[in-house]
Structure formats: C-alpha cells, structure tokens
Amino acid sequence: MPPRCLSNARQPVTTPPESAVNSEPPRVEAMQSWSAVDIPQLPGRGPALRLYDTADGQVRPTSPGETATMYVCGITPYDATHLGHAATYLTFDLVYRVWLDSGHQVHYVQNITDVDDPLFERANRDGVDWRELGAREIQLFREDMAALRVLPPRDYVAATDAIGEVVELVEKMLASGAAYVVDDDEFPDIYYRADATTQFGYESGYARDTMMRLFAERGGDPDRAGKADPLDALLWRAARPDEPSWPAPFGPGRPGWHVECSAIALSRIGFGFDVQGGGSDLIFPHHEFSAAHGECVIGERRFARHYVHAGMIGWDGHKMSKSRGNLVLVSRLREQGVDPAAIRLGLLAGHYRSDRSWSEAVLDDANARLHRWRSAAALPAGPDAADVVGRLRQYLADDLDTPKALAAVDGWVTDALEYGGHDDSAPTAVAAAVDALLGVAL
C-alpha cells in the first residue's frame, strides 16, 4: 500500500481497469481515522523539538505556536502496510508526542489517495471493484496504526473528499498562468509550469538531470506530448471513458497526485505550517511540487517551515519492494503473534533519517528489549527515574535520536534488574515516560 507519500512510488498504468469502466464516482463521506490512545502526562515540560530540514540541510528548532501543525502524506490504498510505511508514520508519531510533551496542542492532517492509477491497476488485476479494494485496505491500515499505537490525525482526508478544494486551486493556477491546458482535443489535461515560481527546486536541491530521472521513475510523464516542459506536473487528468471523474469548470476529470496534498494542507491547516512529512522518496517530485503549487498561489516561498523525511527500510540488506517479493507486512507480523510494541522498538532502534534494514535479528533484539523493559517496569522499586526521563526527553527533542533514547532506558533497566533500587515510584515513572514519548506500553 505505498503511500502516495511513501516508498514504492507509482508506476504508469497502460491497461485501464475493467472495474472502473463507466463507474460512478464514489459517494463522498468524511473519512474516519483510528482510535486514539491515552497518553500519560509527565511532570513539567520537555525541551523544544529540533528537526533536520531537508531544504536547509541542517537540524533547526521547530517553532510552533500554541498549536503545532503537521501534514504527513498518507497511503494509496491498494496493498497492506509494510514496515517502510510503518517506520515513516512512527517518525511523525514521535514528532507529535514530543510536541505534546513540550506543551503544544497538535493539528495533524493526513491524506488518502483513494483514486489513482495504482489502485485501478491492482483492482483490475484482482478482479475487484477499485472502491471495494480501497475501503478494505484503508480499514487494514487503520487497524495496523491502532495496533502500533500511532496517534491519529485530527483530519484524515481522502482525495475524493477534497475535489472541491482541488478544483478551486487549479482554477487559481490557470488564472495566474501557473497552469495551462495541453492542446489535445481528446484529453485536455491540465499541467503546472515547473517554472511558475523562481524558487522551484529549493526543497530537494536536485540538479535538473536528477529531477528528470526521478520524475520519470516516480509517476511523472516527461514524454507527454504538448507539454511546455517535460518536468511540468499533472494537475487535472481529463475524464477518460474508463475512469471515474468529477465535474469542474475546466472540464470533468480527477486530481493529479501532487495537487491533492497542496489543496488538503491549505484548506485544513493553511500556508506555512510547521512540518511537511513523508518518506525520503517523496522529496522529489511529490513534496517539491506540492509545495510549489501552494507557493505559486499564495505568493510566498515556504509552503512548510520544516520539510522532514524518513529513511527507507530494507529486508536483510536489500531494498524492500514488491518486485523482490520481500515486503514485511505489519498485519502479517501481527497474525504471527508478534507484539506491536516489539515492531515499534525494532523500527526505532535506528535513526529515522537513515536507510536501514529489518531482519529476524532486529526483531529478536526488539523482543528481548521489550521483555527486559517490562520486567523492570514490574519491579516494586528501582533507581531514581529523574535522570533517565530527562535524557529520554533530551534525546528525542534532538532530531528524534531514538538510538540514544533507547540506550538511556536500557541503562536504567539494567541497573533496576541487576542492582534494584529504593524508589518505589521509579518503575511507574519510567513506564509512563516510555509510553508518552516512545509509544511503548510497558
């Protein structure tokens, strides 16, 4: 289920899905996210969060107001959640938790790309209706996120819920000259001009040849006849006989990939929000274009104050991909009886920005760590907790340094199990901090 905002970027579909032929657009209903978990409130407040910003190439403080705002790209619901997806959502779950601990409320928005070529292709392959497939995988994703104790977004928005916002945004870009209609009598698609803003490319920092290569690999159409520039990105796909479409002043069709995220972010949290997040494979073209769409309409430079990207997860030293058949699914691990808390700990053992590998050894280490932590949390007393809680807060606030955070808890656990302690409140205090900040219930 690669998120349109995560690993396994889409590939062009050459055969239309039979299940979409002459189909009506789905009835739009507000998407429901998953259930929230109770978060212990720790004494005092944690330090302000610092995060690496992709555009600036350095770790900088986040500076939210009373309410921190965050947009994280969601799934295209045609397959089950794998560990690459889980690692990305855990990253921004930590951001959410650290902000809460430092005294902020959080307005978190996540989209679902519930109408797109990969969904149609998979539905056609499996002989099911694309809407049925989407609904099934969205529900499985909710269950996986709830099991992993990922805090839910306040707004969980399907692309099909945001057609009106997309149409309005495309109208503004057409009016300003930032967008144009391809001269094609049969399929007059609408494209965004990559040079509509002078700062295009600042987020990724990539040279044009790198942009061209990634654009072609990650769902772009550089060879589309009639485009002003091969890099120009699709905003509105004109209606085809075999695809669902929605009415618009410029002709019926459906949204392009990047513009849906621009429209949802602008309508739910507004321009200049605190964090735009996703996997590192979204840096270009998806995040570059979604930012540019918003910037050309608003007339300002920074769509988001921070652009934050999580690394990729491999399996036993190889990139995790469908073509290799080596996807590790969260739901499959749960079916095998793996504790979701161990999945969290295994993924948090590496730094969120690094590409890293999952293996049986990683899971074994995570299970052993979880067992030790729970054994220490069950003790009647332990060493003083103030230092470990302080270090846990400090490490997470410093660009989500989970390896150091886990090592800090390991140290306290070792002392508690080997030497005991006289503070009967310490095990509870450590368990509360681990729950609140790392999302692991002991």
Helices and strands as residue ranges (DSSP letters): G 18-20, E 50-53, E 58-61, E 67-72, H 83-101, E 105-112, H 117-126, H 130-147, E 155-158, G 159-161, H 163-176, E 179-181, E 190-192, H 208-217, E 233-238, E 253-255, H 257-268, E 273-279, G 280-282, I 283-287, H 288-298, E 304-310, E 313-315, E 318-319, H 330-335, H 340-348, E 356-358, H 360-377, H 386-397, H 402-419, H 426-433, I 434-438
